[in-house]
């Protein structure tokens, strides 16, 4: 399963960012899709995840500022009121079933830098 992400880049403090990620391949079903991030010197942390039922989980550090949504094999994230602490590499993650086995795929990461 391949993941193609778009969005990110340089964002001004107080602004917003949008990220999208599309999964492709021999996918039978998707269990959940989400975004994680890793800042320099820190561990990777959950930003948001959405399950196949529509259930959403948001990370504590972004709760109230982030909305996650999905449509078919695409997951989208919007984060408002960004600040410098949101600077990180953002990774898309998709879990599900292929024709013969489960999969747990990660995107290569997209850099988000919050700076004026």
Secondary structure by P-SEA (a helix, b strand, c coil): cbbbbbbbcccccccbbbbbbbbbccccccccccccccccccccccccccccccbbbbcccccccbbbbbcccbbbbbbcccccccccbbbbbbbbbcccbbbbbbccbbbbbbcc
